[in-house]
Amino acid sequence: MFYRLRVMTALMAGLLAIGTPMPGQTKQSKSIPRTPDGRPDLQGVWTNATLTPLERPAEFAGKATISDAEAKAYEKKDTEANTLDGSVENDFNKRTGGPGVGAYNNLFVDRGSELARVDGVKRTSLIIDPPDGKIPLTAAASEQSNAGLARYTRFDSVKDRPLSERCIIGFGSTAGPPMLPVLYNNNYQIVQTADAVMILVEMVHDARIIRLNGTHASPDIRLLFGDSIGHWEGDTLVVDTTNFTGKTRFRGSSANLHVVERFRRVDANTILYRATVDDPSAFAKPWTLEYPFVSTAGPVYEYACHEGNYAMTDILGGARRMESEPEKK
């Protein structure tokens, strides 16, 4: 009898151990895919396409989240406003290609169809801190950013043109960090090992290599995407990036830009992405954005944009042609 009691006690203890989460582990975290070494498996193809803007629109001032009914109305209005009707004079073409140009059509646009949903509710901005959903730009950075727009009007040399136009990096910080959704090509493929994580970005086939448990390179070594070092905090991959060149000038930032990203796989189909951005020369205080990356079917196809693209010859050639023409009166 005593032996049977001991056996039953041992069996009950074993069952309790199996059903009891380890420290820092929940039922939800146990259900996510994991690599052989027990880390959350971030691998796969993901999309961050969303209608939620980086900064909160004026119509949602004071409202970080909205009801599904409000979201549906906004999504309908946004989609209708940005649907191309074949006219080169519509608002969307004016904003993307200029009047009479018609640079895009619906085939290229991939902004998603909904606002980002986090914790079951729709978000009105990707920025969650500050609470107003706005980038806390310093006055100097704001002036510098406006002055920087002048580079788009210079056509004397290839080097005068923006990096994204030269197909060196994607526009709109699509590769980041921080990584942001843009007009199209919002797909990413993540490959993960015990020593590194690689993020292949659909736009301009950019690739980020995140070294795990390493140290940053010398400050003398500067990279367009910065130097990214990652480590695990429980089930969250934390990525610290410094050593930027200053050429990307994300939202007026300098080479002193510092970004800390967090990747947390919350379920089989979702990675919750959070990034905190800091640069005292550009921002009055650090600010944070958060939104989901959602699993999508692959593969990520080649993006045929490369430095030396013949379109650059046309751009500079068009400028020379305009200079040679007599001024119209």
Secondary structure, 3 states (H helix, E strand, C coil): CHHHHHHHHHHHHHHHHHHCCCCCCCHHHHHCCECCCCCECCCEEEECCCCCCCCCCHHHCCCCEECHHHHHHHHHHHHHHCCCCCCCCCHHHHHHCCCCCCCCCCCCCCCCCCCCEECCEEECCCEEECCCCCCCECHHHHHHHHHHHHHHHCCCCHHHCCCCCCCCCCHHHCCCCCCCCCCCCCEEEEEECCCEEEEEECHHHCEEEEEECCCCCCCCCCECCCEEEEEEECCEEEEEEECECCCCCHHHCCCCCEEEEEEEEEECCEEEEEEEEECCCCECCCEEEEEEEEECCCCCCCCCCCCCCHHHHHHHHHHHHHHHCCCCC
